[in-house]
Structure formats: structure tokens, C-alpha cells
Amino acid sequence: MSRTLLRGAKVITMAPDRPDVEEVDILVDGDRITEIGDRLDPRDTEVVEFAGRIIIPGLVNAHLHSWQTAMRFAGADWSLPEYLVHAHGVAARHFRPQDIHIGTLAGALNQIDGGVTTIGDWSHNCVTPDHADAAIDALQQAGIRAVLLHGTPHGLRDRVHDTREIDRLLGGAIATSELLSLGMAVAGPQLSKPEVAVADLRAAAERGLLASMHQSAGPPGPGWQAVSAAGLWGPLTNIVHGTGLTTAWVKRLVEAGVSFTTTPENELGQGHCARVTDQLLGLGAAPSLGTDTEIVAPGEMLVAARLVLARQRGLAHEQAHAKTGLGAPVVSLGVKQALAWATVEGARALGMADRIGRIEVGMQADLVVIDTRALNLWPLHDPIAAALHANVGNIEAVMIAGRWRKRRHQLVDCPVDEIMETLQRSGERFIDQIYAEGRFARIRRRVVRHVVRRQLRQQARGSAQDALASHESPSQDRTRARDRI
């Protein structure tokens, strides 16, 4: 295995027992960090000088739908109902395995280009085994570290996750991969019946897999209590958005070890809201971050971190204004906390806190080199602030498991032009379907629009169907849920 010595950079380890910023060498042996210190012995190593750069842990995008990359920005002005109609009701049904492959490949490479070394890839259009295999092959080709969160299209509330397919995937390519692991993208208690939510989370727990779910509209219904009663909330449970959860619920889930992921640009633009960050910080916890779908917003993790930081500071100023007429005299959240959400907390959310998220001896060598000699980051007064405010053009190099995936501002061994051409052809197919003018296409869109609106109204009422099934009105159900908490 190769040995590489990184020298001359300012290093932000994110380790709790080290200074915020250090000028130290990093020795990588194989796929791991083996030494951190001053003027390490360069014998039998490749020495790479990084004066004028910053090295940070690889960023972690904990929630991304890379399979949708070919439709990038097609829905920049779509509301949430429009996204659900066009992307899921129309386009998703036309995805072939090769479309999943090129979207996942391009999406993963774009993440590497932006300094992300690990993704939680919410692949919820695996309609056949071939679709799932295409996603896995693309992630392997990209060379990114990933949790493939296997999911199927939005469907019936009484349909449990296909555990036969999960077991098949566990025995396939993922079993021998050093970078890929499997998780389950489940409907969860918001989008499935209580017994289905329990069955899905139990299946994940029995296999030791991460289970991720959305909570993006309406208060929690009976399914949430059913999962609690079954004792299935834990560190391998991840909740995205968290919209509508009371602080009491968030506290209960945090105490059980559940992680939360916020996707700020998407949430602010499409109405998922972003209150869960307030709740977590108030409880002494913190969110992980994701970028969600590039149909709506860019997949830039540093932008996501800055958005959450700016929003939280803005809320603090608003609260101070309400009391004193002035903004807060000091900021309560710093740039290092924002960087931690994109590294340390992302690693925890994906069940990898023992491997990634910090620069420490024994950890995987997932590293990002930021060139601070560019005009937008110079002069370098605060390395942590500079790292947080970097853009894709500042990301000079990316190492994943000791292997360079980006060097000298270019992706390594990557036929970018060919990938972009294939991605464009794939995307054009879906745009044609979304805006098709035939009579059948128009009728289908109207039907899908009606179904989406009905489902969203039901969620906003607090899982009305579940409440009726348990012989309670939605208002009674919400009252009893509050009493139980």
C-alpha cells in the first residue's frame, strides 16, 4: 500500500482534543491516517507540499437523491406538490437502469468535486433489482464512500419494504466493497401505516442497517407511537426534515440516539420548514446536513452549512430585536459549529463516526484540500471561516480512503465530457415526458396532481387515515399523542 505525507497546510482536524487549526503533517498509509505531527519522517513516502492550503475532513452529504441528477434545476421554481407530480408522478416511472446509473454517477462525481467524500444516497426509485444494481455500480465507479439507502417509489401505505431485495443486495457487490454500505430508505410512520412502519424499522434493525425516513408535513400520527412502543428508535434511525415534530418528540428521539438531517435550501424553498435545527440546538444536539434533490437546489454542502448558520443567526437577531429593538450583541453560533454539521454530524448520522468526519490517527483518510490562494479566500485570517466559505473552484484535491479522487482542481481518471453528454440525453427524456402535450399525458398529470394534493392534505391533518383506522378523529389523535409524550 502507498504512503503519502501531506505537508505545509493548515489542518482543521475537528477532533475535540486538538487545537482548532494546526500546522502539522499528515501521514497516510494505505487507506488510513497513521500519524499527525510536526515534521514527520518523509522516508519511503510520497511527499505532497500544500503550503497555502487548508486540509479538512471530507464533507458528508447525509441526504441526497443522486438518481435525479439528470433533471438538475428543472424544478428550480416548482413547489413541493409540483415536484411530487413531475418528478415522482411522471418522470420516475420512465427511469431505466441506465438512467439510474448515469444520474448516480454524475451526482456522486459532482459531490467529490465539491469536497464531499461520503453521501447518504436516498435511491428511492429502485423499481427492479437492475435499477438497484445500476446505482451500486455507479457509486463504485465514482469512487465515493456511500450508504446506498435502498428505496422504492411512493406507493401503497400497506406495502412493507422488500426484504428479499435487501438481503440480495447484502450478499452482492456491497458485501465486498470497502466504500459502500447498505441502508433502507423507508416510508416511515408519516407515509405508511403503523404496522408497516414497525415492520420496516424492525427489518432494518435486525440487519444492523441504517433506516432513513422523511417527516415533511403534518404532526406525527399513531405510527410514531407504534414505533416507540416497539423500541425501534435508535442510533441507526435517521429522520430527514423533521417538519411538524414537537420539541417533546424531538427530545425523545434525541435521547434514543436518533439523528436528524436538514436540507436547508430545499426546505426553505419548498416549505418543509427548518425548525428542527432550532429544536436540536435547544436540546444540546446538532443536525447533519444534506442537499436533497438537485432538481430543485444545488448539491453544494458548504452552501448548505452556511445557510443553516445564517438562518440560526437571523433567528437570534429577530428574538433580540423583539426584546430590545437591537440585534444580538454577540453571535451564539460559530463557523466551526457549521463545519461540524457537515463533517462530524454527518458521519454520526450515517453510522460512521468511528471511521470518518475527523482527522485522527486510525481514521479513514478522507481528506479535502482547499486552495486559499484564490482571490475569494485571500488574505487568510481565519482558516475555519475560509474553509466554510470556499466554493467548488477552491477545492484543489480530494482523497477518499487514501486514494486521490481529485488533484490539481481536476477529477482523477474521469471522462467528464462523456458523462455530461450521456447525462444530458437522459435528462431530456424526462423533461419531454414532464411537459408532454398529448391528451393521455395531460389526463395523467391531472390524476397525479389530484392524488398528490389529497395525500398532502391528509398529512397536514395529522395522518387522518391512521386516526380513523384507530377510531379516533384527527384532533383526538393529536391530543392523545401530546398526552402520551
C-alpha positions in Angstrom: 0.0 0.0 0.0 1.2 3.5 -0.8 2.3 6.0 1.9 1.6 9.7 1.4 2.8 12.6 3.5 0.8 15.8 3.3 2.9 18.8 4.4 2.6 22.5 4.8 -1.1 23.0 5.1 -3.2 24.5 7.9 -5.1 21.5 9.3 -8.6 21.6 10.8 -8.9 18.1 12.4 -12.4 18.6 14.0 -11.0 16.4 16.8 -12.2 17.5 20.2 -8.8 17.2 21.9 -6.8 19.2 19.4 -6.5 22.9 18.5 -9.0 24.4 16.1 -6.2 24.9 13.5 -2.8 23.4 13.4 0.2 23.4 11.1 1.0 19.7 11.2 1.9 16.9 8.8 -0.5 14.1 8.0 0.8 10.7 7.1 -1.5 8.4 5.2 -0.6 4.7 4.9 -3.0 2.8 2.7 -6.5 3.9 3.4 -5.8 5.3 6.9 -4.3 8.2 8.7 -1.3 6.7 10.7 0.5 9.8 12.1 -0.2 13.5 12.7 2.6 15.7 13.9 5.4 18.2 13.2 8.0 17.4 10.6 7.2 13.7 10.2 9.8 11.4 8.7 9.4 11.6 4.9 11.3 8.4 4.1 9.5 5.8 1.9 6.7 8.2 1.3 5.3 10.4 -1.4 5.6 14.0 0.0 3.0 16.4 -1.2 3.6 20.1 -0.3 0.4 22.0 0.4 1.6 25.4 1.6 -1.1 28.0 1.2 -3.8 25.4 1.6 -6.2 24.2 4.3 -7.0 20.5 4.9 -10.3 19.5 6.4 -12.1 16.2 6.9 -14.1 15.1 3.9 -17.6 16.6 3.9 -20.6 14.3 4.4 -23.8 14.8 2.5 -26.2 12.9 4.6 -29.3 13.2 2.3 -29.0 13.3 -1.5 -31.1 11.8 -4.3 -28.4 11.3 -6.9 -30.6 9.3 -9.2 -32.4 12.6 -10.1 -29.2 14.4 -11.3 -30.2 14.4 -15.0 -33.1 16.7 -14.2 -30.9 19.2 -12.5 -32.6 22.6 -11.9 -35.6 21.6 -14.0 -37.7 22.3 -10.9 -36.0 25.4 -9.5 -39.4 27.1 -9.5 -41.5 24.1 -8.5 -43.5 24.0 -5.3 -43.4 20.7 -3.3 -46.6 19.5 -4.9 -45.3 20.3 -8.4 -42.1 18.4 -7.6 -44.0 15.4 -6.4 -46.2 15.4 -9.5 -43.5 16.0 -12.1 -40.5 14.1 -10.7 -42.3 11.2 -9.0 -45.7 11.0 -10.6 -44.4 11.4 -14.2 -40.6 11.2 -14.7 -39.7 8.4 -12.2 -41.8 5.8 -14.0 -39.7 6.3 -17.1 -36.3 5.6 -15.5 -34.4 2.7 -16.9 -31.4 1.2 -15.1 -29.1 3.1 -17.3 -30.8 6.4 -16.3 -30.3 5.5 -12.6 -26.6 4.7 -13.4 -25.7 8.0 -15.2 -27.6 10.1 -12.7 -26.0 8.4 -9.7 -22.5 8.5 -11.3 -22.7 12.2 -12.3 -24.3 13.1 -8.9 -21.6 11.3 -7.0 -18.7 12.8 -9.0 -20.2 16.3 -8.5 -20.1 15.7 -4.8 -16.5 14.7 -4.9 -15.7 17.8 -7.0 -17.3 19.9 -4.2 -15.3 18.3 -1.4 -17.8 15.6 -0.3 -16.3 12.2 0.4 -19.3 10.4 1.8 -23.0 10.5 0.8 -26.2 9.1 2.1 -27.7 8.3 -1.3 -31.5 8.1 -1.0 -32.1 5.9 -4.0 -35.9 5.6 -3.9 -36.6 4.6 -7.4 -35.2 1.1 -7.3 -38.2 -0.4 -9.1 -36.3 -3.6 -10.1 -33.1 -5.3 -9.0 -31.4 -4.0 -12.1 -32.1 -0.4 -11.0 -30.5 -1.1 -7.6 -27.5 -2.8 -9.2 -27.1 0.2 -11.6 -26.9 2.6 -8.6 -24.3 0.4 -6.8 -22.2 0.1 -10.0 -22.3 3.9 -10.5 -21.2 4.6 -6.9 -18.3 2.1 -7.2 -17.3 3.7 -10.5 -17.3 7.2 -8.9 -15.1 6.0 -6.0 -17.1 7.8 -3.4 -17.9 6.5 0.1 -21.6 6.0 0.3 -24.6 4.4 2.1 -27.0 3.3 -0.6 -30.3 3.9 1.0 -32.4 1.5 -1.0 -36.0 2.6 -1.6 -38.9 2.1 -3.9 -41.3 4.7 -5.4 -44.0 6.2 -3.4 -46.6 3.5 -3.2 -49.3 2.0 -1.1 -49.4 2.6 2.7 -49.7 -1.1 3.4 -46.7 -2.3 1.4 -43.7 -3.3 3.5 -40.2 -2.9 2.2 -39.0 -5.8 0.1 -36.5 -7.5 2.5 -35.7 -10.2 -0.1 -34.2 -7.5 -2.2 -32.3 -6.1 0.8 -30.9 -9.5 1.5 -29.9 -10.0 -2.1 -28.0 -6.7 -2.1 -26.3 -7.5 1.2 -24.9 -10.6 -0.4 -23.9 -8.8 -3.6 -21.2 -6.3 -4.6 -21.7 -4.3 -1.4 -20.5 -7.2 0.7 -17.0 -6.9 -0.7 -16.9 -3.1 -1.1 -14.6 -1.1 1.2 -16.5 2.1 0.5 -20.2 1.1 0.1 -22.7 0.0 2.6 -26.4 -0.6 2.5 -29.3 1.1 4.3 -33.0 1.3 3.9 -34.9 4.4 2.7 -38.3 3.6 4.3 -41.6 5.4 4.2 -41.6 5.6 7.9 -44.6 6.4 10.2 -45.5 9.5 8.3 -46.1 7.8 4.9 -47.1 4.3 5.9 -49.5 2.5 8.3 -48.2 1.9 11.8 -47.7 -1.8 11.3 -45.8 -1.2 8.1 -43.5 1.4 9.8 -42.8 -1.1 12.6 -42.1 -3.9 10.2 -39.7 -1.8 8.1 -37.8 -0.5 11.0 -37.6 -3.9 12.7 -36.2 -5.4 9.4 -33.5 -2.7 9.3 -32.6 -3.2 13.0 -32.4 -7.0 12.6 -29.9 -6.5 9.8 -27.9 -3.7 11.5 -28.8 -1.3 8.8 -29.4 2.5 8.8 -33.0 3.3 8.2 -33.8 6.8 7.0 -37.3 8.4 6.6 -38.9 11.7 5.8 -41.1 13.7 8.1 -42.0 16.6 6.0 -45.7 17.6 6.6 -48.2 17.4 9.4 -47.9 16.4 13.0 -46.9 12.8 13.9 -49.7 10.3 13.9 -50.2 6.9 15.6 -47.4 5.3 13.7 -44.8 7.3 15.7 -46.1 6.0 18.9 -46.2 2.4 17.5 -42.5 2.6 16.6 -41.8 3.9 20.1 -43.8 1.1 21.7 -41.8 -1.4 19.7 -38.5 0.2 20.9 -37.2 0.8 17.4 -35.9 4.3 17.7 -32.1 4.3 17.9 -28.7 5.4 16.5 -29.3 3.7 13.2 -32.5 5.7 12.7 -32.3 8.9 10.6 -35.1 11.5 10.2 -35.0 13.9 7.3 -36.6 17.4 7.7 -38.5 16.6 10.9 -41.3 19.0 9.9 -44.2 19.0 12.4 -42.4 17.2 15.2 -43.0 18.8 18.6 -40.0 19.6 20.8 -41.1 16.9 23.1 -40.9 14.4 20.3 -37.5 15.6 19.2 -36.2 15.3 22.7 -37.5 11.8 23.0 -35.8 10.8 19.7 -32.5 12.6 20.5 -32.4 10.7 23.8 -32.9 7.4 21.9 -29.9 8.3 19.7 -31.9 9.2 16.5 -30.1 11.5 14.1 -31.7 14.3 12.1 -30.8 15.7 8.7 -31.8 19.1 7.5 -31.6 20.2 3.8 -31.9 23.9 4.2 -32.1 25.3 0.6 -34.7 22.7 -0.3 -36.6 23.1 2.9 -36.8 26.9 2.8 -37.8 26.8 -0.9 -40.4 24.1 -0.8 -42.0 24.5 2.5 -40.6 21.6 4.5 -39.6 24.3 7.0 -36.4 24.2 9.0 -37.4 24.3 12.7 -35.8 21.1 13.6 -32.4 22.8 13.8 -33.8 25.2 16.4 -35.1 22.3 18.4 -31.9 20.3 18.3 -29.7 23.1 19.3 -32.0 23.9 22.1 -31.5 20.4 23.4 -27.8 20.5 23.1 -27.8 18.3 20.0 -27.0 19.2 16.4 -28.2 18.4 12.8 -26.4 16.7 10.0 -26.8 18.3 6.6 -27.9 17.3 3.1 -28.7 18.9 -0.2 -31.7 16.7 -1.2 -32.6 16.9 -4.9 -30.7 18.8 -7.5 -33.9 19.1 -9.4 -34.6 22.0 -7.0 -31.3 23.2 -5.5 -27.6 22.8 -6.0 -25.7 19.9 -4.3 -23.2 22.1 -2.5 -22.6 21.1 1.1 -20.7 24.2 2.1 -23.6 26.3 0.9 -26.0 24.2 3.0 -23.8 24.7 6.1 -23.7 28.5 5.5 -27.5 28.6 5.0 -28.2 26.9 8.3 -25.7 29.1 10.1 -27.2 32.3 8.6 -30.7 31.2 9.4 -30.0 30.4 13.0 -28.1 33.7 13.5 -31.0 35.5 11.9 -33.5 34.0 14.3 -31.3 35.0 17.2 -31.3 38.6 15.9 -35.0 38.6 15.4 -35.6 37.4 19.0 -33.2 40.1 20.3 -35.0 42.7 18.2 -38.3 41.7 19.7 -36.9 42.3 23.2 -34.6 45.3 22.8 -35.1 46.7 19.3 -31.5 45.8 18.5 -29.8 42.7 17.1 -28.0 40.2 19.3 -24.8 41.8 20.7 -22.8 38.6 20.0 -23.4 35.6 17.7 -24.3 32.4 19.5 -23.1 30.0 16.8 -19.7 30.0 15.2 -18.3 28.8 11.9 -16.7 25.8 13.4 -20.1 24.5 14.5 -21.4 24.9 11.0 -18.4 22.9 9.7 -19.1 20.2 12.3 -22.6 19.8 11.0 -21.1 19.0 7.5 -18.5 16.6 8.9 -18.8 15.2 12.4 -22.6 15.2 12.5 -22.9 13.8 9.0 -20.6 10.9 9.9 -22.7 10.2 13.0 -26.0 10.3 11.0 -24.7 7.7 8.6 -23.3 5.4 11.4 -19.7 6.1 10.5 -18.5 8.3 13.4 -15.8 5.7 14.2 -14.3 6.0 10.6 -14.8 9.4 9.1 -15.7 13.0 10.0 -12.5 13.9 11.8 -8.7 13.8 11.1 -7.4 11.4 13.6 -4.9 8.6 13.7 -6.6 5.4 12.8 -9.5 7.1 10.9 -10.1 6.6 7.2 -8.0 9.0 5.1 -10.9 11.0 3.7 -9.4 14.5 3.2 -10.2 17.7 1.4 -7.6 20.2 0.3 -8.8 23.8 -0.1 -6.6 26.2 -2.1 -6.7 29.5 -0.2 -4.5 31.4 -2.7 -7.5 32.3 -4.8 -8.8 35.9 -4.7 -12.1 34.9 -2.9 -10.3 33.5 0.1 -7.3 35.7 0.4 -5.9 37.0 2.8 -6.2 34.1 5.1 -7.1 35.5 8.5 -9.4 32.7 9.8 -8.8 29.2 8.2 -12.1 27.8 9.5 -14.1 30.7 8.1 -12.2 30.4 4.8 -13.0 26.6 4.6 -16.7 27.2 5.3 -16.8 30.0 2.6 -14.9 28.0 -0.1 -16.6 27.1 -3.3 -16.1 24.3 -5.8 -13.3 26.2 -7.5 -11.3 26.3 -4.3 -11.4 22.5 -3.8 -8.0 21.6 -5.1 -7.8 17.9 -4.0 -10.0 15.2 -2.5 -8.7 12.0 -1.0 -11.1 9.1 -0.2 -9.7 6.1 1.7 -6.2 7.2 0.9 -6.8 7.5 -2.8 -6.8 10.8 -4.7 -10.1 11.3 -6.5 -9.4 14.9 -7.3 -6.0 16.5 -7.8 -4.9 19.9 -9.1 -8.5 21.0 -9.3 -9.5 18.1 -11.7 -11.3 14.9 -11.1 -8.9 12.0 -11.5 -9.3 9.5 -14.4 -12.8 10.8 -15.1 -14.3 11.1 -18.7 -16.3 14.2 -17.7 -17.3 15.2 -21.3 -18.7 11.7 -22.0 -20.6 11.6 -18.7 -22.1 15.0 -19.3 -23.3 14.1 -22.8 -24.9 10.9 -21.5 -26.5 12.8 -18.6 -28.0 15.4 -21.0 -29.6 12.7 -23.2 -31.1 11.0 -20.1 -32.4 14.3 -18.7 -34.0 15.3 -22.0 -36.1 12.2 -22.0 -37.7 13.1 -18.6 -38.2 16.8 -19.5 -40.1 15.6 -22.6 -42.3 13.4 -20.5 -43.0 16.0 -17.9 -44.1 18.6 -20.5 -45.7 16.2 -23.0 -48.8 17.7 -24.6 -50.7 14.6 -25.7 -54.2 14.0 -24.3 -53.3 11.0 -22.3 -50.3 12.8 -20.8 -52.5 15.7 -19.7 -55.1 13.4 -18.2 -52.4 11.5 -16.3 -50.9 14.8 -14.9 -54.3 15.8 -13.6 -54.9 12.5 -11.9 -51.4 12.5 -10.3 -51.9 16.2 -9.2 -55.2 15.2 -7.5 -53.6 12.2 -5.7 -50.6 14.3 -4.5 -52.9 17.1 -3.2 -55.1 14.6 -1.4 -52.1 12.9 0.2 -50.5 16.2 1.3 -53.9 17.3 2.8 -54.1 14.1 4.8 -50.6 14.5 6.1 -51.3 18.1 7.1 -54.3 16.9 9.1 -52.1 14.6 11.1 -52.4 11.2 9.4 -56.1 11.3 9.2 -56.4 7.8 7.7 -54.5 6.3 10.6 -56.6 8.1 13.1 -59.8 6.9 11.5 -58.4 3.3 11.5 -58.0 3.6 15.2 -61.5 5.1 15.7 -60.2 8.5 16.7 -60.7 11.8 15.0 -57.5 13.6 13.9 -57.9 16.2 16.7 -58.4 13.4 19.3 -55.4 11.6 18.0 -53.2 14.7 18.3 -54.5 15.4 21.8 -53.7 11.8 22.9 -50.3 11.9 21.2 -49.4 15.0 23.2 -50.7 13.4 26.4 -48.5 10.3 25.8 -45.4 12.4 25.2 
